[in-house]
Amino acid sequence: MRLPERLFLGYFAYVTLLSEFVTGRPGLHHQAVLYLVAAALVFALLNRLQRGTLETPILILRDWLPIVFTFIAFREMELFVPAKYDLLFETSWIKLDVLVLNDWGVRSVIEGLGKILPLYLELCYVLVYGLAAYALGWISAFTDRRTIDYFWTIYLSGTLTAYALFPYFPSLPPRYAFPLVQPPTVTTWIRDVNLWLLNGATIHTGVFPSAHVSSAFSTAWAFYLIFPKQRWLGHTALIYAISVSVATVYGRYHYMADVLAGFAVSLLALGVGFAIKTYVPKYQSPETPRAAGNS
């Protein structure tokens, strides 16, 4: 079984164990064990099928399947929606948002050129949903196959860790908890798309830490580690991750505290990436990228 698949099984096992101890979650009725069993069966079946005549298509399928399981892992957190929100976390977090957006004038700076920066930031936010696919496409095209599992391990370390912390911090996003506190005064069509997506597909367990931020920074760290000679890839991904961080606060999707926590979680992913590259022989000398350039 591949390392990313083991990470998913570890995550589903953790959620199953946690579900036995958490209280005050009316939607939680031992469903977590079904996620664990289903994931184990799928991975075992794919491992078996890959040994036969379907080796190549199954191998490719397993490269991309973590995208689906990441979404499943995210949706599973909906089981932990609390019976009520006491807003204790949110009341303390909002103070930093007011300081940054209002007192430091960050919102005024963003909106100073009209719709240009708000449009850019909202675009960055929505593109996070396709970030893993973009990164995997680039890595598949320009490196050898072993690097795919390496990427997923870094990405999932940051993303699944953020998900795993949601149940401990039940909270509402600032646009719900404090709709009149520092809302954007510039509206764009991409913001409408973001709000539509969030209303239809998001979970309501909590917003701390920001998985948007942790996954974006984890992708940046992965690019730095996988493409050490093409540092412009890492630089570009890092700028994007910073833009996502600004977008989450400006758009009132997250609190500044969520962003800081998401960044901290991504550092764990960075540490995992360094550890694997240092101590796991097959990842110590990845093949030189074939077409990514030499910038």
C-alpha positions in Angstrom: 0.0 0.0 0.0 1.3 3.4 -1.0 2.3 6.0 1.6 -0.5 8.5 0.8 -3.0 5.6 1.2 -1.6 4.8 4.6 -2.0 8.4 5.6 -5.7 8.3 4.6 -6.2 5.1 6.6 -4.4 6.7 9.6 -6.7 9.7 9.3 -9.9 7.7 9.0 -8.8 5.5 12.0 -8.1 8.7 14.0 -11.5 10.1 13.2 -13.1 6.8 14.1 -11.4 6.8 17.5 -12.2 10.5 18.1 -15.9 9.9 17.3 -16.1 7.6 20.3 -15.2 10.3 22.7 -16.7 13.5 21.3 -20.0 14.6 22.8 -22.6 17.3 21.8 -22.5 16.4 18.0 -26.0 15.3 17.1 -25.1 14.2 13.6 -22.4 11.7 14.8 -23.6 8.1 15.0 -20.6 5.9 14.5 -20.5 6.6 10.8 -16.8 7.1 10.9 -16.1 3.4 11.0 -17.8 3.0 7.7 -15.4 5.6 6.1 -12.4 3.6 7.5 -13.7 0.2 6.3 -14.6 1.6 2.9 -11.2 3.2 2.4 -9.4 0.1 3.5 -11.4 -2.1 1.0 -10.8 0.3 -1.9 -7.1 0.5 -1.3 -6.8 -3.2 -0.8 -8.7 -3.8 -4.0 -6.6 -1.4 -6.0 -3.4 -3.0 -4.7 -4.7 -6.4 -5.8 -5.8 -5.2 -9.3 -2.5 -3.5 -9.9 -0.8 -6.9 -9.8 -2.8 -8.1 -12.9 -3.3 -7.0 -16.5 -4.7 -3.6 -15.3 -1.4 -2.5 -13.8 -0.8 0.7 -15.8 -4.4 2.2 -15.5 -4.6 1.3 -11.8 -1.2 2.8 -11.2 -2.4 6.1 -12.8 -5.7 5.9 -10.9 -3.8 5.6 -7.6 -1.8 8.6 -8.5 -4.9 10.8 -8.8 -7.3 9.1 -6.3 -6.0 11.1 -3.3 -7.9 14.1 -4.8 -11.2 12.2 -4.3 -10.2 10.9 -0.8 -9.2 14.4 0.3 -12.7 15.6 -0.5 -14.2 12.6 1.3 -12.0 13.3 4.4 -13.1 16.9 4.4 -16.8 16.0 4.1 -16.4 13.5 7.0 -15.8 16.4 9.3 -19.4 17.4 8.8 -20.2 14.6 11.3 -18.8 16.8 14.0 -21.1 19.8 13.7 -21.9 20.9 17.2 -25.4 21.3 18.5 -24.7 25.0 19.1 -21.9 27.5 18.8 -21.0 29.5 21.9 -18.9 32.0 19.8 -16.2 32.0 22.5 -13.4 31.3 20.0 -14.8 33.7 17.5 -15.2 36.6 19.9 -11.5 36.5 20.7 -10.4 35.9 17.1 -12.3 38.8 15.6 -10.2 41.4 17.5 -7.1 40.6 15.5 -9.2 40.9 12.3 -10.4 44.4 13.2 -6.8 45.4 14.0 -5.5 44.1 10.6 -8.3 45.1 8.3 -9.3 48.4 9.9 -6.7 49.8 12.2 -3.8 48.8 9.9 -5.8 49.8 6.8 -5.3 46.5 4.9 -8.9 46.5 3.6 -8.5 50.1 2.3 -5.3 49.1 0.5 -6.9 46.1 -1.1 -9.9 48.1 -2.3 -7.8 51.2 -3.3 -7.7 50.2 -7.0 -11.3 49.2 -7.2 -12.1 45.7 -8.2 -8.6 44.7 -9.3 -7.2 43.2 -6.1 -10.5 41.9 -4.7 -11.0 40.1 -8.0 -7.4 38.6 -7.9 -7.8 37.5 -4.3 -11.2 35.9 -4.8 -9.7 34.1 -7.9 -6.9 32.8 -5.7 -9.3 31.5 -3.2 -11.5 29.6 -5.6 -8.4 28.1 -7.4 -7.4 26.3 -4.2 -9.9 23.6 -5.0 -7.9 22.6 -8.1 -4.5 23.2 -6.6 -3.6 19.6 -5.9 -4.6 18.6 -9.5 -2.5 21.4 -10.9 0.5 20.4 -8.8 0.1 16.7 -9.6 -0.1 17.4 -13.3 3.1 19.4 -13.2 4.9 16.8 -11.1 3.7 13.9 -13.3 4.9 15.6 -16.4 8.3 16.7 -15.3 9.6 14.2 -12.7 9.8 10.5 -12.2 6.9 8.5 -10.6 8.3 8.2 -7.1 8.0 12.0 -6.7 4.1 11.7 -6.9 3.9 9.9 -3.5 6.4 12.3 -2.1 4.2 15.2 -3.1 1.1 13.6 -1.7 2.8 12.9 1.6 3.7 16.5 2.0 0.4 17.9 0.8 -1.7 15.5 2.9 0.4 16.1 6.0 -0.7 19.7 5.9 -4.2 19.2 4.7 -5.4 16.3 6.7 -3.8 17.7 9.9 -5.9 20.8 9.5 -9.0 18.7 9.0 -8.2 16.6 12.1 -8.2 19.8 14.3 -11.6 21.0 13.2 -13.6 19.1 15.9 -11.6 20.7 18.7 -12.5 24.3 17.6 -16.2 24.4 16.7 -16.7 27.8 15.2 -18.5 29.9 12.6 -16.8 31.9 9.9 -16.7 35.7 10.4 -19.2 36.3 7.6 -21.7 34.4 9.7 -20.7 35.2 13.3 -20.0 38.9 12.6 -21.6 39.9 9.3 -21.3 43.6 9.9 -17.6 43.6 11.1 -15.2 44.5 8.3 -17.1 43.0 5.3 -15.7 43.6 1.8 -17.2 46.7 0.3 -16.2 45.7 -3.2 -18.2 42.8 -4.8 -17.1 40.8 -7.8 -18.6 37.9 -9.7 -15.9 35.5 -8.4 -16.9 36.3 -4.9 -20.4 35.3 -5.8 -19.0 32.0 -7.1 -17.1 31.4 -3.9 -20.1 32.0 -1.7 -22.2 29.7 -3.9 -19.6 26.9 -3.6 -19.3 27.4 0.1 -23.0 27.3 0.6 -23.3 24.1 -1.3 -20.2 22.1 -0.5 -18.5 23.3 2.6 -18.8 21.9 6.1 -19.9 23.7 9.2 -17.8 22.1 11.9 -15.2 24.9 12.3 -12.9 27.2 10.5 -9.7 26.8 12.6 -7.2 26.1 11.3 -7.6 27.2 7.6 -7.2 24.2 5.4 -7.1 26.5 2.4 -3.9 28.1 3.8 -2.3 24.9 5.1 -2.8 23.1 1.7 -1.6 26.1 -0.3 1.6 26.5 1.8 2.2 22.7 1.8 2.1 22.8 -2.0 4.6 25.6 -2.0 7.0 23.6 0.3 6.5 20.5 -1.9 7.5 22.5 -5.0 10.7 23.8 -3.3 11.7 20.3 -2.2 10.8 18.5 -5.5 12.2 21.2 -7.9 15.3 22.5 -6.1 16.8 23.8 -9.3 13.6 25.4 -10.5 13.0 27.7 -7.6 10.7 29.9 -9.5 8.1 27.2 -9.1 8.4 27.4 -5.4 8.5 31.2 -5.4 5.3 31.3 -7.5 3.5 28.8 -5.3 4.6 30.7 -2.2 3.3 34.0 -3.6 0.0 32.2 -4.4 -0.2 30.8 -0.8 0.3 34.3 0.6 -2.4 35.6 -1.7 -4.8 32.9 -0.5 -4.1 33.8 3.1 -4.9 37.4 2.4 -8.1 36.4 0.5 -9.4 34.3 3.3 -9.3 37.2 5.8 -10.3 39.9 3.4 -13.3 37.9 2.1 -14.3 37.0 5.7 -14.0 33.3 5.0 -11.6 32.9 7.9 -10.2 34.8 10.8 -6.6 35.9 10.9 -6.1 33.3 13.7 -7.1 30.6 11.3 -4.6 31.7 8.7 -1.7 31.8 11.3 -2.7 28.3 12.5 -3.0 27.0 8.9 0.5 28.3 8.2 1.8 26.6 11.3 0.3 23.3 10.2 2.0 23.6 6.9 5.3 23.8 8.7 4.6 20.3 9.9 4.2 19.2 6.3 7.5 20.9 5.5 9.2 19.0 8.3 7.7 15.7 7.0 9.1 16.6 3.6 12.6 17.2 4.9 12.5 14.1 7.0 11.5 11.9 4.1 14.1 13.4 1.8 16.8 13.0 4.4 16.1 9.5 5.8 14.2 7.6 3.0 16.8 6.5 0.4 14.5 6.4 -2.7 13.6 10.0 -2.2 17.1 11.4 -1.6 18.1 11.8 -5.3 15.0 12.4 -7.4 15.4 12.4 -11.1 16.2 15.8 -12.5 13.0 17.4 -14.0 12.9 16.8 -17.7 11.3 19.9 -19.0 10.7 22.4 -16.3 13.6 24.6 -17.3 16.7 25.7 -15.5 15.6 29.1 -14.1 
